[in-house]
Amino acid sequence: MLVDKPSGVTSFVSLGAIKRSIDRKVGHTGTLDKFAQGLLVVLTGSMTRLNPLFLGLDKRYHAVIRFGSETDTLDPTGEVVKQADPPSLETINEMINKQFLGPILQAPPVYSAIHVAGQRASVLARQGVTVEMESRPVTIHEFKVTAYDGRDLDCELLVSKGTYIRSIARDLGHACGSCASLSFLQRTAVGPYRLDEAVSAEDTKGLGDMIGKRGELLLRLPQTEKFQIDSSDTKWMDNGTIPSHLFGGDATLSPKWGIVYDKDGMLRYVVDVRRRKIVCQIRGNE
């Protein structure tokens, strides 16, 4: 399901209504910070096993970077720890083109869920422990400036998995000889899924309609293909066995994921075609 998370609640808390109305077993494919809002791709029931299908998807954001002040959390919830004069738009554009497009090395924010020495970095930071965050490779595919009022930079970004927009704000501020944090963040797309398709977690009817489209949504993913099987194959697969005649051919040329329907047109299984393994069996309104 595609869910529009509001600002002010954690991703986990935002799914509480889905736990009550759809399934107690619920998860998502990529968290949003509490202050942020926008698209969450949500999985329930046995479909929570499908998280690997969503790994590696690029994400698109609408962000507002506030220059002139930097908070410890790099977002509006933190305490101001640095202040400086905001840079000119010319300087900002120059630094974006020089340092913030394509593959880069990025240090995640200290206030993040990344584990350091067995604990979340944010927990250590709140305990007053100095945390060194190791830089890692990410890619900024697009960085489009849409407005600047001398303090707030309105922009749209398309980035690879694992990219922190808060870190981009921090690092862009430093590169411009100033400092910066995010004042607003909205995720507008995850891979082929768009925010304008999403519904509220409280919208039971909208969620139900989304469940009816789950097969179509899965088939938008890269390396997926639709398969339809007959009743005899369904009996085998219900017992965890893939008949030898199904999903044949050269494994290197086959789709990685099979989205499998029964003879009545019901979505029943998701299969790792190359490993010939059933990833999940789908029943009811999961």
C-alpha positions in Angstrom: 0.0 0.0 0.0 1.1 3.6 -0.7 0.6 5.7 2.5 1.0 9.4 3.0 2.7 9.9 6.4 2.0 13.2 8.2 4.7 15.3 9.9 5.1 15.0 13.7 4.8 11.2 14.1 7.3 8.4 13.6 6.9 6.1 10.6 6.1 3.2 13.1 3.4 5.2 14.9 1.9 6.4 11.6 1.0 2.8 10.8 -1.0 2.2 13.9 -4.3 2.6 12.1 -3.3 0.0 9.5 -2.5 -2.4 12.3 -6.0 -1.9 13.7 -7.9 -2.0 10.4 -5.9 -4.3 8.1 -3.3 -6.5 9.8 -1.4 -6.5 13.0 1.7 -7.5 11.1 2.8 -4.4 9.2 6.0 -2.8 8.1 7.4 -0.3 5.6 10.3 -0.3 3.0 12.1 2.8 4.2 11.6 5.1 7.2 10.9 8.8 7.2 12.1 11.0 10.1 9.5 12.2 12.5 9.5 15.8 11.3 9.3 14.6 7.6 6.2 13.7 5.7 5.3 11.9 2.5 5.3 8.5 0.8 5.7 5.3 2.7 5.5 2.0 0.9 3.7 -0.3 3.4 3.6 -4.1 3.5 1.3 -6.2 5.7 0.9 -9.9 6.6 3.0 -12.3 4.6 3.9 -9.5 2.2 6.3 -8.1 4.8 8.7 -10.7 3.4 8.8 -8.7 0.1 11.1 -6.0 1.5 14.0 -7.2 -0.7 12.0 -6.3 -3.8 12.2 -2.7 -2.8 15.9 -2.5 -2.0 17.8 -0.2 -4.2 14.9 2.0 -5.3 15.8 5.7 -5.8 13.8 8.3 -3.8 12.6 11.8 -4.7 12.1 14.6 -2.2 10.9 18.1 -1.9 13.1 19.9 0.6 13.6 23.3 2.1 17.1 24.0 3.2 17.5 26.8 5.7 20.8 28.6 5.5 22.3 30.6 8.3 21.8 28.1 11.2 22.6 24.5 11.9 20.9 22.4 14.5 22.3 19.3 16.2 19.7 17.1 14.5 19.9 18.9 11.2 16.2 19.4 11.2 13.7 21.8 12.9 13.4 19.7 16.0 17.0 20.3 17.2 18.9 22.9 19.1 20.9 25.5 17.1 24.6 24.8 17.3 26.0 27.0 14.5 25.1 30.3 12.9 26.5 32.2 9.9 25.6 34.5 7.1 23.6 32.8 4.4 25.3 32.5 1.0 24.3 33.9 -2.3 22.2 31.9 -4.8 25.2 32.0 -7.2 27.4 30.4 -4.6 24.8 27.7 -3.8 24.4 26.8 -7.5 28.1 26.7 -8.0 28.6 24.3 -5.1 25.7 22.1 -6.1 27.2 21.7 -9.6 30.7 21.1 -8.2 30.1 18.8 -5.3 26.4 17.6 -5.0 25.6 15.8 -8.3 26.5 12.3 -9.1 28.4 9.8 -6.8 29.6 11.3 -3.6 30.7 10.2 -0.1 28.3 11.2 2.6 28.5 11.0 6.4 25.1 10.2 7.9 23.7 12.5 10.6 24.7 11.7 14.1 21.0 11.7 15.0 20.0 8.7 12.9 19.0 5.1 13.4 22.4 3.8 12.1 24.1 1.5 14.6 27.5 2.4 16.0 29.1 0.0 18.5 25.9 -2.0 18.8 23.7 1.0 19.6 21.8 3.6 17.5 23.9 6.6 16.9 21.0 8.9 18.0 20.8 7.1 21.4 24.6 7.6 21.9 24.3 11.3 20.8 21.5 12.0 23.3 23.7 10.4 26.0 26.4 13.0 25.2 28.7 10.4 23.6 30.8 11.7 20.7 30.0 9.6 17.6 32.1 9.4 14.5 29.9 8.5 11.5 31.7 6.7 8.7 31.2 8.2 5.2 29.6 6.0 2.6 28.9 6.2 -1.2 25.6 7.6 -2.3 24.4 9.2 -5.6 22.5 12.4 -6.2 20.9 12.0 -9.5 19.1 15.4 -9.6 19.3 18.6 -7.5 16.9 21.2 -8.8 16.6 24.6 -7.1 13.1 26.0 -7.4 13.3 29.1 -5.2 15.6 31.0 -2.8 14.6 34.0 -0.6 18.1 34.7 0.8 17.6 32.2 3.6 15.4 29.3 2.6 16.3 27.2 -0.5 13.3 25.3 -2.0 14.5 22.3 -4.0 13.7 18.9 -5.4 16.2 16.0 -5.2 16.3 12.5 -6.7 18.8 10.3 -4.8 19.9 6.7 -4.4 19.0 4.5 -1.4 20.7 5.4 1.8 21.0 9.1 1.1 20.3 11.5 3.9 18.8 14.8 2.8 19.7 16.3 6.2 23.4 15.5 5.5 23.1 17.2 2.1 21.8 20.3 3.8 24.6 20.3 6.4 27.3 19.6 3.8 26.0 22.2 1.3 26.0 24.8 4.0 29.6 24.1 4.9 30.6 24.0 1.2 29.1 27.5 0.8 31.1 28.9 3.7 27.9 29.0 5.8 25.8 26.4 7.7 22.4 24.9 7.1 19.7 22.5 8.2 16.4 21.2 6.8 13.2 23.1 7.7 10.9 20.9 5.6 11.1 17.5 4.0 8.6 15.6 1.9 9.2 12.3 0.1 7.3 12.5 -3.2 8.3 9.2 -4.9 9.9 5.8 -4.2 11.0 4.2 -7.4 7.9 3.9 -9.6 5.5 5.0 -6.8 4.3 8.6 -6.4 2.9 10.5 -3.4 -0.1 11.7 -5.4 -1.3 8.0 -5.5 -1.0 7.6 -1.7 -3.8 7.6 0.9 -3.9 8.3 4.6 -3.3 5.4 7.0 -6.8 6.4 8.5 -8.5 6.0 5.1 -9.9 2.5 5.4 -11.7 2.6 2.0 -8.6 4.0 0.3 -6.5 1.3 1.8 -8.9 -1.4 0.7 -8.9 -0.1 -2.8 -5.1 -0.1 -2.7 -5.0 -3.7 -1.6 -7.1 -4.6 -4.7 -4.3 -3.1 -6.8 -1.4 -4.8 -5.0 -0.5 -7.0 -7.9 -0.4 -4.1 -10.3 1.7 -2.2 -7.9 4.2 -5.0 -7.6 4.5 -5.4 -11.4 5.8 -1.8 -11.6 9.0 -2.9 -9.9 12.1 -3.7 -12.0 12.7 -7.3 -12.9 9.2 -8.5 -12.3 6.9 -10.4 -14.6 3.3 -11.7 -14.3 2.6 -15.4 -14.4 -0.7 -17.3 -14.3 -1.0 -20.9 -13.2 -3.8 -23.6 -13.2 -5.4 -25.4 -10.3 -3.0 -28.4 -10.3 0.0 -26.0 -10.0 -1.7 -24.1 -7.2 -2.0 -27.3 -5.1 1.8 -27.9 -5.4 2.6 -24.3 -4.6 0.3 -24.1 -1.6 2.5 -26.9 -0.1 5.7 -24.9 -0.9 6.8 -26.7 -4.1 7.3 -25.1 -7.5 6.4 -27.5 -10.3 9.4 -28.1 -12.5 7.7 -26.9 -15.7 7.0 -23.4 -14.2 9.3 -20.4 -14.7 11.6 -22.3 -17.0 14.2 -21.0 -19.4 17.6 -19.4 -18.8 17.8 -18.1 -15.3 20.2 -15.3 -16.3 17.6 -14.0 -18.7 14.5 -14.6 -16.6 12.8 -11.9 -14.5 14.1 -12.0 -10.9 10.6 -11.9 -9.4 7.5 -13.7 -10.5 4.1 -12.2 -9.6 1.9 -15.2 -9.7 -1.9 -15.3 -10.2 -4.2 -18.3 -10.0 -6.7 -19.3 -12.8 -9.4 -17.0 -11.2 -7.1 -14.0 -11.5 -6.3 -13.7 -7.8 -2.7 -12.8 -6.7 -1.4 -15.8 -4.9 2.4 -15.9 -4.7 5.6 -13.9 -5.2 8.4 -16.1 -6.4 12.2 -15.7 -6.7 12.4 -17.1 -10.2 16.1 -17.5 -10.4 16.4 -19.3 -7.1 13.0 -21.1 -7.7 11.8 -20.2 -4.3 8.4 -19.0 -3.1 9.0 -15.7 -1.3 5.4 -15.5 0.1 2.0 -16.9 -0.3 -0.7 -14.3 -0.3 -4.1 -14.8 1.3 -7.0 -12.6 2.0 -6.5 -8.8 2.4 -2.9 -8.8 3.3 
